Amino acid sequence: MAQGIKKKGTIGILTGGGDVPGLNPAIRAVTIRALREGYQVIGLRKGWSGIIEIIRDKNADNSEHFVVLTEQIVNKAGRTGGTFLHTSRVNPSRVKKIDVPLHLKDSYKKEINDLTPEVLENLAFLGIDFLIPIGGDDTLSYGVRLYQEGFKVIAIPKTMDNDVPGTDYCIGFSTCVTRTINMTNTLRTSAGSHERILVLEVFGRYAGFTAMIPTMAGAANRCVIPEHPFEIPQLTELLVEDRFQNPSNYSVVLVSEGSTFLGMDEMMFRDGEKDAYGHAKLGGIGTAVSDQIKKESAKFNNGVPINIINQHLGYLVRGGDPDAIDSIVPMAYGNLALDLILKGIHGRLVVLRNGRYDNAPLDVVTSSKKLVDVKKHYNTERLRPHFKSFEFQPLFIMSGT
């Protein structure tokens, strides 16, 4: 905090859910502006986990759970990817008995426990007046809960899936799209060399934006998305046709991790383990699609099966440094959050809508879903994006339903 400025209050900030490039620039923007406006900033470590682990004793060592932020700290991290505050998928309203902090085990003995009273007490213990959670709809849904409990919350949306309702853009999405396009183009050389069909599994549990936008940009011939269950014969015939038309004799499809083909009862999961928000880990749909395409391809290739290259992009698209958009938007979002605090406004989500920065009611996060508008943007016969006009559309065209 600048010398001579009387402290106006204390702001807490945390990052929850999966990491994305752009989190550290957002933390930096909030911190630098807040310090210059006369606020103290406390970084809560490991998402919502850090705040439930606090021991309310001035002599206790809580250094693993929070840190007082300075310009020196945030400037060092602000140009890098990931989150230096670390993250978790903890939901304080649904903490398993085994995960209850040791010092609280005598008070919370149910199989599933709501630790919200402890969160509120710990925020008061730290002297936090405003809380800025940065996360997807799961992380921010608990921010809604705290706001309903009377705490002052201003939220910042992030997720590679770009599926937080109320905003056209979430931190991390642009870098994800950029990496997906780059890696797809890298793998084209192998697909062409071996005359194969390239199947790439990408993120997207419920929304298909991470498959749709790269495909629209020319990275793939086809894409399949969670919003539309597809048929393997249909996809295979299209990919074989694309392969025949390509001088290098290959074709490419992007497969959202939450996609399903007709005949599947549910999404594909790696195991039965679920996080605190009830989500099982997805994985394997790319392999299943690859196997089915290879079997089916002989029908459209004179009886000869076509070999597949199957690649799960996974964490490669969420690691590393942010691109230009994920360096600029987080800076703007952080400053928008401080603008609201300075005006005494809370219970809001900072957003980008129709190319302009704005804010929306925080409960939009839990009151709606943001999905690809299939009728408007997805050709179910050709299994690829379609559009009639770009005039007056958002930067990434598809703002969701």
C-alpha positions as a Markdown table, in Angstrom:
| # | Residue | x | y | z |
|---|---|---|---|---|
| 1 | Met | 0.0 | 0.0 | 0.0 |
| 2 | Ala | 1.3 | 3.4 | -0.9 |
| 3 | Gln | 2.7 | 5.4 | 2.0 |
| 4 | Gly | 0.4 | 8.0 | 3.5 |
| 5 | Ile | -2.8 | 6.3 | 2.3 |
| 6 | Lys | -5.2 | 5.3 | 5.1 |
| 7 | Lys | -6.4 | 1.7 | 4.7 |
| 8 | Lys | -10.0 | 1.7 | 3.4 |
| 9 | Gly | -10.6 | -2.0 | 3.9 |
| 10 | Thr | -9.3 | -5.4 | 3.0 |
| 11 | Ile | -10.1 | -7.4 | -0.1 |
| 12 | Gly | -9.7 | -11.1 | -0.4 |
| 13 | Ile | -9.0 | -12.9 | -3.7 |
| 14 | Leu | -8.9 | -16.6 | -4.6 |
| 15 | Thr | -8.8 | -18.8 | -7.6 |
| 16 | Gly | -10.8 | -22.0 | -7.8 |
| 17 | Gly | -11.4 | -25.0 | -10.1 |
| 18 | Gly | -9.0 | -25.8 | -13.0 |
| 19 | Asp | -6.1 | -23.5 | -13.7 |
| 20 | Val | -6.0 | -21.4 | -16.9 |
| 21 | Pro | -3.6 | -18.9 | -18.4 |
| 22 | Gly | -4.7 | -15.4 | -17.3 |
| 23 | Leu | -5.4 | -16.0 | -13.6 |
| 24 | Asn | -2.1 | -14.3 | -12.4 |
| 25 | Pro | -2.7 | -11.2 | -14.6 |
| 26 | Ala | -6.2 | -10.9 | -13.0 |
| 27 | Ile | -4.7 | -11.2 | -9.5 |
| 28 | Arg | -2.1 | -8.6 | -10.4 |
| 29 | Ala | -4.6 | -6.2 | -11.7 |
| 30 | Val | -6.8 | -6.4 | -8.6 |
| 31 | Thr | -3.9 | -6.1 | -6.2 |
| 32 | Ile | -2.1 | -3.2 | -7.8 |
| 33 | Arg | -5.2 | -1.1 | -8.3 |
| 34 | Ala | -6.5 | -2.0 | -4.8 |
| 35 | Leu | -3.2 | -1.0 | -3.1 |
| 36 | Arg | -3.1 | 2.3 | -4.9 |
| 37 | Glu | -6.7 | 3.0 | -3.9 |
| 38 | Gly | -5.9 | 2.3 | -0.2 |
| 39 | Tyr | -7.0 | -1.3 | 0.3 |
| 40 | Gln | -5.1 | -4.2 | 1.7 |
| 41 | Val | -5.3 | -7.4 | -0.4 |
| 42 | Ile | -5.1 | -10.9 | 1.0 |
| 43 | Gly | -4.6 | -13.9 | -1.3 |
| 44 | Leu | -6.4 | -17.0 | -0.2 |
| 45 | Arg | -4.5 | -20.1 | -1.1 |
| 46 | Lys | -5.8 | -23.2 | -2.8 |
| 47 | Gly | -9.3 | -21.8 | -3.7 |
| 48 | Trp | -12.0 | -22.3 | -1.2 |
| 49 | Ser | -9.8 | -24.9 | 0.6 |
| 50 | Gly | -7.6 | -22.1 | 2.0 |
| 51 | Ile | -10.4 | -20.3 | 3.8 |
| 52 | Ile | -11.8 | -23.5 | 5.5 |
| 53 | Glu | -8.4 | -24.4 | 6.8 |
| 54 | Ile | -7.8 | -21.2 | 8.7 |
| 55 | Ile | -7.2 | -21.6 | 12.4 |
| 56 | Arg | -8.7 | -18.6 | 14.2 |
| 57 | Asp | -5.8 | -18.0 | 16.6 |
| 58 | Lys | -3.4 | -15.0 | 16.1 |
| 59 | Asn | -0.5 | -17.3 | 17.2 |
| 60 | Ala | -1.4 | -20.0 | 14.6 |
| 61 | Asp | 0.7 | -20.5 | 11.5 |
| 62 | Asn | -1.7 | -19.9 | 8.6 |
| 63 | Ser | 0.9 | -19.1 | 6.0 |
| 64 | Glu | -0.2 | -22.1 | 3.9 |
| 65 | His | -3.7 | -20.7 | 3.8 |
| 66 | Phe | -3.3 | -17.0 | 2.9 |
| 67 | Val | -0.8 | -14.4 | 2.0 |
| 68 | Val | -0.8 | -10.6 | 2.2 |
| 69 | Leu | -0.2 | -9.5 | -1.4 |
| 70 | Thr | 2.2 | -6.8 | -2.5 |
| 71 | Glu | 3.1 | -5.2 | -5.8 |
| 72 | Gln | 6.4 | -7.1 | -5.8 |
| 73 | Ile | 4.7 | -10.4 | -5.3 |
| 74 | Val | 2.1 | -9.9 | -8.0 |
| 75 | Asn | 4.4 | -8.3 | -10.5 |
| 76 | Lys | 6.7 | -11.3 | -10.5 |
| 77 | Ala | 3.8 | -13.7 | -11.2 |
| 78 | Gly | 1.6 | -11.5 | -13.4 |
| 79 | Arg | 3.1 | -12.4 | -16.7 |
| 80 | Thr | 3.0 | -16.2 | -16.1 |
| 81 | Gly | 0.3 | -18.9 | -16.5 |
| 82 | Gly | -1.4 | -20.9 | -13.8 |
| 83 | Thr | -2.2 | -19.4 | -10.5 |
| 84 | Phe | 0.5 | -18.7 | -7.9 |
| 85 | Leu | -2.2 | -18.7 | -5.2 |
| 86 | His | -2.9 | -22.3 | -6.3 |
| 87 | Thr | -6.3 | -23.8 | -6.6 |
| 88 | Ser | -8.7 | -26.6 | -5.6 |
| 89 | Arg | -12.1 | -28.0 | -6.4 |
| 90 | Val | -13.3 | -27.8 | -2.8 |
| 91 | Asn | -16.9 | -26.8 | -2.1 |
| 92 | Pro | -17.2 | -25.6 | 1.5 |
| 93 | Ser | -20.9 | -26.4 | 1.5 |
| 94 | Arg | -20.3 | -30.0 | 0.7 |
| 95 | Val | -17.2 | -31.2 | 2.6 |
| 96 | Lys | -16.7 | -34.9 | 3.0 |
| 97 | Lys | -16.2 | -36.1 | 6.6 |
| 98 | Ile | -12.7 | -37.3 | 5.7 |
| 99 | Asp | -11.8 | -33.9 | 4.3 |
| 100 | Val | -12.9 | -31.8 | 7.3 |
| 101 | Pro | -9.9 | -29.9 | 8.7 |
| 102 | Leu | -8.4 | -31.6 | 11.7 |
| 103 | His | -9.2 | -28.7 | 14.1 |
| 104 | Leu | -12.9 | -28.9 | 13.1 |
| 105 | Lys | -13.5 | -32.6 | 13.1 |
| 106 | Asp | -15.1 | -32.6 | 16.6 |
| 107 | Ser | -17.8 | -30.1 | 15.3 |
| 108 | Tyr | -18.5 | -31.6 | 11.9 |
| 109 | Lys | -19.1 | -35.4 | 11.9 |
| 110 | Lys | -21.6 | -35.9 | 9.1 |
| 111 | Glu | -20.7 | -37.7 | 5.9 |
| 112 | Ile | -21.2 | -34.4 | 4.1 |
| 113 | Asn | -20.8 | -31.1 | 6.0 |
| 114 | Asp | -21.6 | -27.5 | 5.3 |
| 115 | Leu | -18.7 | -25.4 | 6.6 |
| 116 | Thr | -20.1 | -22.1 | 5.5 |
| 117 | Pro | -20.4 | -20.8 | 9.1 |
| 118 | Glu | -16.6 | -21.4 | 9.4 |
| 119 | Val | -15.9 | -19.6 | 6.1 |
| 120 | Leu | -17.8 | -16.5 | 7.4 |
| 121 | Glu | -16.0 | -16.6 | 10.7 |
| 122 | Asn | -12.6 | -17.0 | 9.0 |
| 123 | Leu | -13.3 | -14.1 | 6.6 |
| 124 | Ala | -14.1 | -12.0 | 9.6 |
| 125 | Phe | -11.0 | -13.2 | 11.5 |
| 126 | Leu | -8.9 | -12.0 | 8.5 |
| 127 | Gly | -10.7 | -8.7 | 8.4 |
| 128 | Ile | -11.8 | -9.2 | 4.8 |
| 129 | Asp | -14.5 | -6.8 | 3.7 |
| 130 | Phe | -14.9 | -7.8 | 0.1 |
| 131 | Leu | -14.2 | -11.1 | -1.6 |
| 132 | Ile | -13.2 | -11.6 | -5.3 |
| 133 | Pro | -13.4 | -15.2 | -6.3 |
| 134 | Ile | -12.1 | -16.0 | -9.8 |
| 135 | Gly | -13.5 | -19.2 | -11.3 |
| 136 | Gly | -16.0 | -21.1 | -13.3 |
| 137 | Asp | -19.7 | -21.7 | -12.6 |
| 138 | Asp | -18.8 | -24.2 | -9.8 |
| 139 | Thr | -16.4 | -21.9 | -7.9 |
| 140 | Leu | -18.7 | -18.9 | -8.4 |
| 141 | Ser | -21.8 | -20.8 | -7.4 |
| 142 | Tyr | -20.3 | -20.9 | -3.9 |
| 143 | Gly | -19.6 | -17.2 | -4.2 |
| 144 | Val | -23.4 | -16.8 | -4.8 |
| 145 | Arg | -24.0 | -18.7 | -1.6 |
| 146 | Leu | -21.7 | -16.4 | 0.4 |
| 147 | Tyr | -23.5 | -13.4 | -1.1 |
| 148 | Gln | -26.8 | -14.8 | -0.1 |
| 149 | Glu | -25.4 | -15.1 | 3.4 |
| 150 | Gly | -24.7 | -11.4 | 3.4 |
| 151 | Phe | -21.1 | -11.2 | 2.4 |
| 152 | Lys | -19.9 | -8.7 | -0.2 |
| 153 | Val | -18.8 | -10.6 | -3.3 |
| 154 | Ile | -17.7 | -9.5 | -6.8 |
| 155 | Ala | -16.8 | -12.4 | -9.1 |
| 156 | Ile | -14.5 | -12.8 | -12.1 |
| 157 | Pro | -15.4 | -15.5 | -14.7 |
| 158 | Lys | -12.7 | -17.9 | -15.9 |
| 159 | Thr | -12.9 | -21.3 | -17.6 |
| 160 | Met | -11.4 | -22.7 | -20.8 |
| 161 | Asp | -14.9 | -24.0 | -21.7 |
| 162 | Asn | -16.2 | -20.4 | -21.8 |
| 163 | Asp | -19.5 | -21.6 | -20.3 |
| 164 | Val | -20.1 | -19.2 | -17.4 |
| 165 | Pro | -23.5 | -17.7 | -18.0 |
| 166 | Gly | -24.0 | -13.9 | -18.3 |
| 167 | Thr | -20.7 | -13.2 | -20.1 |
| 168 | Asp | -19.4 | -13.6 | -23.7 |
| 169 | Tyr | -15.9 | -14.3 | -22.4 |
| 170 | Cys | -14.2 | -16.2 | -19.6 |
| 171 | Ile | -10.5 | -15.9 | -18.8 |
| 172 | Gly | -8.5 | -18.8 | -20.4 |
| 173 | Phe | -10.7 | -19.4 | -23.4 |
| 174 | Ser | -8.6 | -17.6 | -26.0 |
| 175 | Thr | -5.4 | -19.3 | -25.0 |
| 176 | Cys | -7.2 | -22.6 | -25.1 |
| 177 | Val | -8.4 | -21.9 | -28.6 |
| 178 | Thr | -5.0 | -20.7 | -29.7 |
| 179 | Arg | -3.3 | -23.8 | -28.4 |
| 180 | Thr | -5.9 | -26.1 | -29.9 |
| 181 | Ile | -5.4 | -24.6 | -33.3 |
| 182 | Asn | -1.6 | -24.7 | -33.0 |
| 183 | Met | -1.5 | -28.3 | -31.8 |
| 184 | Thr | -3.9 | -29.5 | -34.4 |
| 185 | Asn | -1.8 | -28.0 | -37.1 |
| 186 | Thr | 1.3 | -29.6 | -35.6 |
| 187 | Leu | -0.4 | -33.1 | -35.7 |
| 188 | Arg | -1.5 | -32.6 | -39.3 |
| 189 | Thr | 2.0 | -33.5 | -40.5 |
| 190 | Ser | 1.7 | -37.0 | -38.9 |
| 191 | Ala | -1.9 | -37.4 | -40.1 |
| 192 | Gly | -0.9 | -36.5 | -43.6 |
| 193 | Ser | 2.3 | -38.6 | -43.7 |
| 194 | His | 0.3 | -41.7 | -42.7 |
| 195 | Glu | -2.9 | -40.8 | -44.5 |
| 196 | Arg | -5.0 | -41.2 | -41.3 |
| 197 | Ile | -8.0 | -39.7 | -39.7 |
| 198 | Leu | -6.9 | -37.4 | -36.8 |
| 199 | Val | -9.2 | -37.5 | -33.7 |
| 200 | Leu | -8.5 | -34.9 | -31.0 |
| 201 | Glu | -10.3 | -34.9 | -27.7 |
| 202 | Val | -10.6 | -31.4 | -26.2 |
| 203 | Phe | -12.2 | -29.9 | -23.1 |
| 204 | Gly | -15.9 | -29.2 | -22.9 |
| 205 | Arg | -18.0 | -31.0 | -20.3 |
| 206 | Tyr | -21.4 | -29.5 | -21.1 |
| 207 | Ala | -20.6 | -26.8 | -23.7 |
| 208 | Gly | -18.9 | -27.3 | -27.1 |
| 209 | Phe | -17.3 | -23.9 | -27.6 |
| 210 | Thr | -13.7 | -25.3 | -27.3 |
| 211 | Ala | -14.4 | -27.6 | -30.3 |
| 212 | Met | -16.6 | -25.2 | -32.2 |
| 213 | Ile | -14.4 | -22.2 | -32.5 |
| 214 | Pro | -11.2 | -23.9 | -33.6 |
| 215 | Thr | -13.2 | -25.8 | -36.2 |
| 216 | Met | -14.8 | -22.6 | -37.4 |
| 217 | Ala | -11.2 | -21.2 | -37.7 |
| 218 | Gly | -10.3 | -24.1 | -40.0 |
| 219 | Ala | -8.4 | -26.3 | -37.6 |
| 220 | Ala | -10.7 | -29.3 | -38.2 |
| 221 | Asn | -13.1 | -30.6 | -40.8 |
| 222 | Arg | -15.7 | -31.7 | -38.2 |
| 223 | Cys | -16.5 | -31.4 | -34.5 |
| 224 | Val | -18.8 | -33.1 | -32.1 |
| 225 | Ile | -20.2 | -31.4 | -29.1 |
| 226 | Pro | -22.1 | -32.2 | -25.8 |
| 227 | Glu | -25.2 | -30.3 | -27.0 |
| 228 | His | -25.9 | -32.8 | -29.8 |
| 229 | Pro | -25.6 | -36.6 | -29.6 |
| 230 | Phe | -24.2 | -37.8 | -32.9 |
| 231 | Glu | -24.1 | -41.0 | -35.0 |
| 232 | Ile | -20.8 | -42.8 | -35.6 |
| 233 | Pro | -21.7 | -43.8 | -39.2 |
| 234 | Gln | -22.6 | -40.2 | -40.0 |
| 235 | Leu | -19.4 | -38.8 | -38.6 |
| 236 | Thr | -17.3 | -41.6 | -40.3 |
| 237 | Glu | -18.8 | -41.0 | -43.7 |
| 238 | Leu | -18.1 | -37.3 | -43.5 |
| 239 | Leu | -14.5 | -37.8 | -42.4 |
| 240 | Val | -13.8 | -40.3 | -45.1 |
| 241 | Glu | -15.3 | -37.9 | -47.6 |
| 242 | Asp | -13.0 | -35.1 | -46.2 |
| 243 | Arg | -10.0 | -37.4 | -46.4 |
| 244 | Phe | -10.7 | -38.2 | -50.1 |
| 245 | Gln | -11.0 | -34.5 | -50.9 |
| 246 | Asn | -7.7 | -33.7 | -49.2 |
| 247 | Pro | -4.6 | -33.9 | -51.4 |
| 248 | Ser | -2.7 | -35.3 | -48.5 |
| 249 | Asn | -5.4 | -37.9 | -47.8 |
| 250 | Tyr | -6.2 | -37.1 | -44.1 |
| 251 | Ser | -9.0 | -35.5 | -42.2 |
| 252 | Val | -9.5 | -34.0 | -38.7 |
| 253 | Val | -12.3 | -34.1 | -36.0 |
| 254 | Leu | -12.4 | -32.3 | -32.6 |
| 255 | Val | -14.3 | -34.2 | -30.0 |
| 256 | Ser | -15.6 | -32.4 | -26.8 |
| 257 | Glu | -14.9 | -34.5 | -23.7 |
| 258 | Gly | -18.6 | -34.4 | -22.8 |
| 259 | Ser | -19.8 | -35.6 | -26.2 |
| 260 | Thr | -21.9 | -38.7 | -26.6 |
| 261 | Phe | -22.9 | -40.8 | -29.7 |
| 262 | Leu | -26.2 | -42.5 | -30.1 |
| 263 | Gly | -26.1 | -45.7 | -28.1 |
| 264 | Met | -24.2 | -44.3 | -25.2 |
| 265 | Asp | -26.1 | -44.0 | -21.9 |
| 266 | Glu | -23.9 | -41.2 | -20.5 |
| 267 | Met | -20.7 | -39.3 | -20.8 |
| 268 | Met | -17.4 | -41.3 | -20.5 |
| 269 | Phe | -15.7 | -41.2 | -17.2 |
| 270 | Arg | -12.1 | -42.1 | -16.3 |
| 271 | Asp | -13.2 | -43.5 | -12.9 |
| 272 | Gly | -16.0 | -43.3 | -10.3 |
| 273 | Glu | -14.3 | -40.5 | -8.3 |
| 274 | Lys | -16.2 | -37.2 | -8.1 |
| 275 | Asp | -15.1 | -33.8 | -7.0 |
| 276 | Ala | -16.9 | -31.7 | -4.3 |
| 277 | Tyr | -19.3 | -30.3 | -6.9 |
| 278 | Gly | -20.4 | -33.8 | -8.0 |
| 279 | His | -18.5 | -34.0 | -11.2 |
| 280 | Ala | -16.7 | -37.3 | -12.2 |
| 281 | Lys | -13.5 | -37.0 | -14.2 |
| 282 | Leu | -14.2 | -37.2 | -17.9 |
| 283 | Gly | -12.0 | -38.9 | -20.3 |
| 284 | Gly | -11.9 | -41.6 | -23.0 |
| 285 | Ile | -14.5 | -40.4 | -25.5 |
| 286 | Gly | -11.8 | -39.6 | -28.0 |
| 287 | Thr | -10.5 | -43.2 | -27.8 |
| 288 | Ala | -14.0 | -44.6 | -28.1 |
| 289 | Val | -14.8 | -42.4 | -31.1 |
| 290 | Ser | -11.4 | -43.4 | -32.7 |
| 291 | Asp | -12.2 | -47.1 | -32.3 |
| 292 | Gln | -15.7 | -46.8 | -33.7 |
| 293 | Ile | -14.5 | -44.7 | -36.7 |
| 294 | Lys | -11.8 | -47.3 | -37.6 |
| 295 | Lys | -14.4 | -50.1 | -37.5 |
| 296 | Glu | -16.9 | -48.1 | -39.5 |
| 297 | Ser | -14.5 | -46.6 | -42.0 |
| 298 | Ala | -14.2 | -49.7 | -44.2 |
| 299 | Lys | -17.9 | -49.3 | -45.3 |
| 300 | Phe | -16.9 | -46.0 | -47.0 |
| 301 | Asn | -13.4 | -47.0 | -48.1 |
| 302 | Asn | -13.9 | -50.0 | -50.4 |
| 303 | Gly | -13.8 | -52.4 | -47.5 |
| 304 | Val | -10.4 | -51.2 | -46.1 |
| 305 | Pro | -10.3 | -49.7 | -42.6 |
| 306 | Ile | -8.6 | -46.4 | -42.2 |
| 307 | Asn | -6.1 | -46.0 | -39.3 |
| 308 | Ile | -6.5 | -43.3 | -36.7 |
| 309 | Ile | -4.3 | -40.9 | -34.8 |
| 310 | Asn | -6.0 | -40.4 | -31.4 |
| 311 | Gln | -4.7 | -37.6 | -29.2 |
| 312 | His | -6.1 | -36.1 | -26.0 |
| 313 | Leu | -4.9 | -32.5 | -25.8 |
| 314 | Gly | -5.9 | -32.2 | -22.1 |
| 315 | Tyr | -3.6 | -30.0 | -19.9 |
| 316 | Leu | -1.5 | -28.9 | -22.8 |
| 317 | Val | -4.1 | -26.3 | -23.7 |
| 318 | Arg | -4.4 | -25.0 | -20.1 |
| 319 | Gly | -0.7 | -24.8 | -19.2 |
| 320 | Gly | 1.9 | -22.1 | -20.0 |
| 321 | Asp | 1.7 | -18.4 | -20.5 |
| 322 | Pro | -1.5 | -16.5 | -21.5 |
| 323 | Asp | -2.0 | -15.1 | -25.0 |
| 324 | Ala | -2.7 | -11.4 | -25.7 |
| 325 | Ile | -6.4 | -11.6 | -25.0 |
| 326 | Asp | -5.9 | -13.6 | -21.8 |
| 327 | Ser | -3.4 | -10.9 | -20.7 |
| 328 | Ile | -5.6 | -7.9 | -21.5 |
| 329 | Val | -9.1 | -9.2 | -20.4 |
| 330 | Pro | -7.9 | -10.2 | -16.9 |
| 331 | Met | -6.4 | -6.8 | -16.4 |
| 332 | Ala | -9.7 | -5.2 | -17.4 |
| 333 | Tyr | -11.8 | -7.6 | -15.3 |
| 334 | Gly | -9.6 | -6.9 | -12.2 |
| 335 | Asn | -10.1 | -3.1 | -12.6 |
| 336 | Leu | -13.8 | -3.6 | -13.2 |
| 337 | Ala | -14.0 | -5.4 | -9.9 |
| 338 | Leu | -12.3 | -2.5 | -8.1 |
| 339 | Asp | -14.5 | 0.0 | -9.8 |
| 340 | Leu | -17.5 | -1.8 | -8.3 |
| 341 | Ile | -15.9 | -1.9 | -4.8 |
| 342 | Leu | -15.1 | 1.8 | -5.0 |
| 343 | Lys | -18.7 | 2.5 | -5.8 |
| 344 | Gly | -19.9 | 0.3 | -2.9 |
| 345 | Ile | -21.5 | -2.2 | -5.3 |
| 346 | His | -21.4 | -5.9 | -4.7 |
| 347 | Gly | -23.2 | -9.1 | -5.7 |
| 348 | Arg | -22.0 | -8.7 | -9.3 |
| 349 | Leu | -20.2 | -10.6 | -12.0 |
| 350 | Val | -17.8 | -8.7 | -14.2 |
| 351 | Val | -18.5 | -9.5 | -17.8 |
| 352 | Leu | -17.8 | -8.9 | -21.5 |
| 353 | Arg | -21.0 | -8.5 | -23.6 |
| 354 | Asn | -21.3 | -7.5 | -27.2 |
| 355 | Gly | -17.6 | -6.3 | -27.2 |
| 356 | Arg | -18.0 | -4.1 | -24.1 |
| 357 | Tyr | -17.0 | -4.5 | -20.5 |
| 358 | Asp | -19.9 | -4.5 | -18.1 |
| 359 | Asn | -21.3 | -6.3 | -15.0 |
| 360 | Ala | -24.2 | -8.6 | -14.3 |
| 361 | Pro | -26.1 | -9.9 | -11.2 |
| 362 | Leu | -24.0 | -12.5 | -9.6 |
| 363 | Asp | -26.8 | -15.0 | -9.4 |
| 364 | Val | -26.8 | -15.3 | -13.2 |
| 365 | Val | -24.2 | -18.0 | -12.5 |
| 366 | Thr | -26.7 | -20.3 | -11.0 |
| 367 | Ser | -29.9 | -19.2 | -12.7 |
| 368 | Ser | -29.1 | -20.3 | -16.2 |
| 369 | Lys | -26.8 | -22.4 | -18.4 |
| 370 | Lys | -24.5 | -21.2 | -21.2 |
| 371 | Leu | -24.5 | -23.7 | -24.1 |
| 372 | Val | -23.9 | -23.7 | -27.8 |
| 373 | Asp | -27.1 | -22.7 | -29.6 |
| 374 | Val | -27.3 | -25.7 | -31.8 |
| 375 | Lys | -30.1 | -24.4 | -34.0 |
| 376 | Lys | -28.2 | -21.1 | -34.6 |
| 377 | His | -24.6 | -22.2 | -34.8 |
| 378 | Tyr | -24.2 | -26.0 | -35.4 |
| 379 | Asn | -25.0 | -27.9 | -38.6 |
| 380 | Thr | -26.3 | -31.3 | -37.3 |
| 381 | Glu | -26.1 | -32.8 | -40.8 |
| 382 | Arg | -22.6 | -31.7 | -41.5 |
| 383 | Leu | -21.3 | -31.9 | -37.9 |
| 384 | Arg | -19.6 | -28.5 | -38.0 |
| 385 | Pro | -20.3 | -24.9 | -37.2 |
| 386 | His | -22.4 | -22.8 | -39.5 |
| 387 | Phe | -23.2 | -19.1 | -39.6 |
| 388 | Lys | -25.0 | -16.7 | -41.8 |
| 389 | Ser | -23.4 | -13.3 | -40.9 |
| 390 | Phe | -20.7 | -12.0 | -38.7 |
| 391 | Glu | -22.1 | -8.5 | -38.5 |
| 392 | Phe | -22.7 | -7.3 | -34.9 |
| 393 | Gln | -21.6 | -10.7 | -33.5 |
| 394 | Pro | -19.3 | -11.0 | -30.4 |
| 395 | Leu | -15.6 | -11.5 | -30.9 |
| 396 | Phe | -15.9 | -15.3 | -30.7 |
| 397 | Ile | -19.2 | -15.3 | -32.6 |
| 398 | Met | -21.0 | -17.8 | -30.3 |
| 399 | Ser | -22.2 | -16.2 | -27.0 |
| 400 | Gly | -24.3 | -19.2 | -26.1 |
| 401 | Thr | -28.0 | -19.6 | -25.5 |
